[in-house]
Amino acid sequence: MAEEGKERILVAGCGYVGSQLAGRLVRKGMEVWGLRRRSTLLPRGVQPLAGDVVEAEKLSSFPRGVTQVVYAVSPDAREEASYRKAYVEGLYRLLDRLHTEASAPLRRFILVTSTAVYGENRGGWVDEDTAADPVDFRGRVLLEAEAVLEESGVPGVALRLGGIYGPGRTRLVDRVRAGKAQCPPGVVYGNRIHRDDSAGALEHLLFHPKPERVYLGVDDEPADRCAVLRWLAREVGVTPPDPEESAGAVLPAGKRCSNRRLRASGYDFHYPSYREGYRAVV
Ligand SMILES: NC(=O)c1ccc[n+]([C@@H]2O[C@H](COP(=O)([O-])OP(=O)(O)OC[C@H]3O[C@@H](n4cnc5c(N)ncnc54)[C@H](OP(=O)(O)O)[C@@H]3O)[C@@H](O)[C@H]2O)c1
């Protein structure tokens, strides 16, 4: 039987961000379970739950009395079927299993989705009040998952993350270092968040007394790709790519995501922009 008042947290999809979050919670003395197929990769102190979320009904030793859940499962491939499996089917199955096992009402369920739910592509600002009008299957499936959570009746929150970077995720830095990064023609905005702020925002929302249903999880500064590449080049000591020699097809200008709601909720960023974040990485 779950101990009265004690936090019992399940992190489903305990990977790059999930492991960072789970480790933090364990260090604070909470009881944490990590669900993934390769459970030997879970951090120390996290109780392993090995298996496929799509087969949640088969998971052995499922914890009783879970109080909070973070769902951060990622798709195996950039294909609609994989997205559907990871975000919709897996979510549905896990909610079903939680319902079966419930010994007390779930206090919170945070679903990690992404800024791909927005269709804006001309460089405009978006926030949680902007109509989500996705341009491709990724955004559509993510919105479907958000609807599954909303309709499930559990106290749910969707955190729409921007591009996650941090230790070990250095593809961009590596390309810049190798002198292979070129500016695309025109302004192309990107929205980012450091791994530690992704985990930090999740932790913040797990314990927020009265969260909203949706938050954008991005840092303070949507930034033009060329500006980021040039800054990174200077940081690692190579010649910055020349905007005059921009290469490749003209890309849509993207969107600028606002983190005002997350900030107003009390979350303070450790890495408020790509500069602080990448400086820590390089
Ligand atoms: N990467 C980005 O820039 C970005 C941007 C916005 C949003 N997001 C979303 O943010 C979340 C966290 O991202 P991340 O970078 O931490 O992802 P990640 O490192 O790929 O971690 C996801 C975890 O999900 C587990 N998983 C995948 N399919 C599973 C299944 N069927 N059953 C059980 N576990 C499964 C994987 O472990 P096993 O393979 O061991 O099962 C992995 O540990 C994801 O939902 C991701 O889609 C990512």
The ligand as a Tripos MOL2 file, in Angstrom:
@<TRIPOS>MOLECULE
LIG
   48    52     1     0     0
SMALL
NO_CHARGES

@<TRIPOS>ATOM
      1 N1         14.7190   15.6470  -29.2820 N.am      1 LIG1
      2 C1         14.1330   16.8170  -29.3570 C.2       1 LIG1
      3 O1         14.7220   17.8090  -29.7580 O.2       1 LIG1
      4 C2         12.6940   16.9280  -28.8990 C.ar      1 LIG1
      5 C3         11.9960   18.1140  -29.1230 C.ar      1 LIG1
      6 C4         10.6990   18.2430  -28.6250 C.ar      1 LIG1
      7 C5         10.1080   17.1900  -27.9480 C.ar      1 LIG1
      8 N2         10.7960   16.0180  -27.7750 N.ar      1 LIG1
      9 C6         10.1380   14.9510  -27.0140 C.3       1 LIG1
     10 O2         10.6230   15.0620  -25.6980 O.3       1 LIG1
     11 C7         10.5640   13.7780  -25.0620 C.3       1 LIG1
     12 C8         11.9020   13.4740  -24.4180 C.3       1 LIG1
     13 O3         12.9030   13.4880  -25.4080 O.3       1 LIG1
     14 P1         14.3020   12.7620  -25.1910 P.3       1 LIG1
     15 O4         15.2850   13.4880  -26.0000 O.co2     1 LIG1
     16 O5         14.5490   12.5650  -23.7380 O.co2     1 LIG1
     17 O6         14.0010   11.3450  -25.8610 O.3       1 LIG1
     18 P2         14.8890   10.0040  -25.7450 P.3       1 LIG1
     19 O7         16.2370   10.2580  -25.2190 O.co2     1 LIG1
     20 O8         14.7670    9.3270  -27.0760 O.co2     1 LIG1
     21 O9         14.1120    9.1770  -24.6390 O.3       1 LIG1
     22 C9         12.8710    8.5770  -24.8920 C.3       1 LIG1
     23 C10        12.8200    7.2720  -24.1660 C.3       1 LIG1
     24 O10        11.6240    6.5780  -24.5240 O.3       1 LIG1
     25 C11        11.9090    5.1960  -24.4590 C.3       1 LIG1
     26 N3         10.9330    4.5390  -25.3200 N.ar      1 LIG1
     27 C12        10.7540    4.7230  -26.6490 C.ar      1 LIG1
     28 N4          9.7610    3.9250  -27.1020 N.ar      1 LIG1
     29 C13         9.3200    3.2360  -26.0170 C.ar      1 LIG1
     30 C14         8.3100    2.2700  -25.8360 C.ar      1 LIG1
     31 N5          7.5640    1.8460  -26.8590 N.pl3     1 LIG1
     32 N6          8.1230    1.7570  -24.5950 N.ar      1 LIG1
     33 C15         8.8690    2.1850  -23.5440 C.ar      1 LIG1
     34 N7          9.8340    3.1130  -23.6520 N.ar      1 LIG1
     35 C16        10.0600    3.6270  -24.8890 C.ar      1 LIG1
     36 C17        13.3330    5.0460  -24.9540 C.3       1 LIG1
     37 O11        14.0190    3.9810  -24.3100 O.3       1 LIG1
     38 P3         14.0980    2.4870  -24.8990 P.3       1 LIG1
     39 O12        14.5230    2.6130  -26.3320 O.co2     1 LIG1
     40 O13        15.0750    1.8070  -23.9950 O.co2     1 LIG1
     41 O14        12.6950    1.9350  -24.7680 O.co2     1 LIG1
     42 C18        13.9770    6.3420  -24.4570 C.3       1 LIG1
     43 O15        14.6420    6.1250  -23.2650 O.3       1 LIG1
     44 C19        10.1280   12.8010  -26.1260 C.3       1 LIG1
     45 O16         8.7270   12.6520  -26.0450 O.3       1 LIG1
     46 C20        10.4950   13.5180  -27.3960 C.3       1 LIG1
     47 O17         9.7460   13.0590  -28.4980 O.3       1 LIG1
     48 C21        12.0580   15.8750  -28.2260 C.ar      1 LIG1
@<TRIPOS>BOND
     1     1     2 1
     2     2     3 2
     3     2     4 1
     4     4     5 ar
     5     4    48 ar
     6     5     6 ar
     7     6     7 ar
     8     7     8 ar
     9     8     9 1
    10     8    48 ar
    11     9    10 1
    12     9    46 1
    13    10    11 1
    14    11    12 1
    15    11    44 1
    16    12    13 1
    17    13    14 1
    18    14    15 2
    19    14    16 1
    20    14    17 1
    21    17    18 1
    22    18    19 2
    23    18    20 1
    24    18    21 1
    25    21    22 1
    26    22    23 1
    27    23    24 1
    28    23    42 1
    29    24    25 1
    30    25    26 1
    31    25    36 1
    32    26    27 ar
    33    26    35 ar
    34    27    28 ar
    35    28    29 ar
    36    29    30 ar
    37    29    35 ar
    38    30    31 1
    39    30    32 ar
    40    32    33 ar
    41    33    34 ar
    42    34    35 ar
    43    36    37 1
    44    36    42 1
    45    37    38 1
    46    38    39 2
    47    38    40 1
    48    38    41 1
    49    42    43 1
    50    44    45 1
    51    44    46 1
    52    46    47 1
@<TRIPOS>SUBSTRUCTURE
     1 LIG1         1 GROUP 0 **** ****
